[in-house]
Amino acid sequence: MQEILHNEKLPMEKVFRDPVHDYIYVQDRVILDLINTKEFQRSRRIHQLGTTSLVFHGAEHTRFSHSLGCYEVARRITESFERKYPSKEAGDGLWDDNERLVTLCAALLHDIGHGAYSHTFEHIFNTDHEKITTAIITDSSTEVNQVLSQVSPSFPYQVASVISHDYPNPQVVQLISSQIDADRMDYLLRDSYYTGTNYGTFDLTRILRVMRPYKDGIAFQISGIHAVEDFIVSRFQMYLQVYFHSVSRSMEVILTNLLRRANELYQSERSGESVNRGFQPHYLLPFFNDKFTLDDYLKLDDGVLNTYFAQWEDDSDPILSDLAHRFLNRKPFKSARYEEESKDLLPQLRDLVKEAGFDPSYYTATNNSYDLPYDAYDPTSKKPRTQIELMQADGSLVELSTVSALVQAISGKVSGDERFFFPKEMLVNSEESIFGPTYEQFQSHIKNNQLI
């Protein structure tokens, strides 16, 4: 027996003005109610691009605006599918509009579990935003769960299963998470707009026109191959020029070391290894103690962390104070690329940093940034990616890289670099400091921002 879904339409559709999509249209009561939950409103206080706003000053947009944008792209896709490819009978591979609401809710909520300074915080405290997204959706204590449960008792679990890729309809899953999905289409356009770059722009209207459902997921009419190619190249360029920017990564290194230092200070006081100074960043203690609840997690946002950083700038611990100063006042580390053959220099360079008065465990780091712009489907890989299928005139499918010389040229190619980060002070004029010989020796190993 099929469960009855209670989906009330708004008496008049609501709109959100948006710089990327012009208008975002809301027609369903459940969508508006989800937007008004405290868990979703929290996403206004979390930057979409973390430390990137310290490089591209316009990048002040939030997870809130991206989530609305992802919803709007998904809404347009489902509307197009229902108009052009409505299912006539079960199993025909066309679009069943009964999937519309679960698709829209999953699109809206797909990032709701992101934490403060998302990926850096996740790396330090071993949190998992996807698991927390699922928890927010399925935990009966959240406003999000209470809204979804009004649709039906099982509806929260259906929405969560889309995000975890377990939902039985592959069309819905791929619409939210694949190599061309509503998430990527919005964040490329939005991040490009707010960073003031043009790398992420592509023809969204054309992409949406050539998208179509089929039995095993989403395909693109082969006539739209150039729009698909443009999307892949745009994503490739955004990773190289924006997401992998060396200064943004430098600020992430400082943020990582700052949180790590705070954690270590707390642990040393707690164990009695150092004098107890009453170091009590209360909202972070559950994470320092590795015993946090969902409510603890939801209390954190970028502003809460920044408030602690402002306090730590005046802390008596010189490393914590200095790292907080560097982060809050944008004093990035410098960096140099290194290859496998120059990797052996790293211990020596760390020793020189130590000679200059910096603790290398907090003032040096290595960091790599790699991404595959497009990877043909490989079912033997640990995390196989959904390939991009093009539909030919006779209905047969071909995989994108087999018919696109442009995409084939970058398929499976890893882009990015490995960098060694260090204090800018290591590059000062060696004649102006008592550490002149140390600086000179350090600088002799760097040429054109690369270790030699």
Salt bridges, closest charged atoms under 4 A:
GLU8 OE2 - ARG29 NE 3.91
ASP18 OD1 - ARG190 NH1 2.99
ASP22 OD1 - ARG17 NH2 3.28
ASP28 OD1 - LYS9 NZ 2.95
ASP28 OD2 - ARG100 NH2 2.73
GLU60 OE1 - HIS47 NE2 2.73
GLU72 OE2 - ARG75 NH2 2.79
GLU72 OE2 - ARG76 NE 2.91
GLU79 OE2 - ARG75 NH1 3.03
ASP111 OD2 - ARG63 NH1 3.10
ASP111 OD2 - HIS66 NE2 3.52
ASP111 OD2 - HIS110 NE2 3.32
ASP111 OD1 - HIS114 NE2 3.32
GLU122 OE1 - HIS129 ND1 3.02
ASP183 OD1 - HIS66 NE2 2.76
ASP183 OD1 - HIS110 NE2 3.14
ASP186 OD1 - HIS21 NE2 2.76
ASP186 OD2 - HIS66 ND1 2.75
ASP186 OD2 - ARG190 NE 2.94
ASP191 OD1 - HIS61 NE2 2.71
ASP216 OD1 - LYS215 NZ 3.28
GLU229 OE1 - HIS226 ND1 3.18
GLU264 OE2 - ARG260 NH1 3.52
GLU269 OE2 - ARG277 NE 3.17
ASP295 OD2 - LYS299 NZ 2.57
ASP301 OD2 - ARG45 NE 2.63
ASP302 OD2 - HIS47 ND1 2.96
GLU313 OE2 - HIS325 ND1 3.14
ASP315 OD2 - ARG277 NH1 2.86
ASP317 OD1 - ARG261 NH2 2.71
ASP322 OD2 - ARG326 NE 2.70
ASP371 OD2 - ARG235 NH1 3.20
ASP417 OD1 - ARG249 NH1 2.82
ASP417 OD2 - ARG419 NE 3.20
GLU425 OE2 - ARG326 NH2 2.92
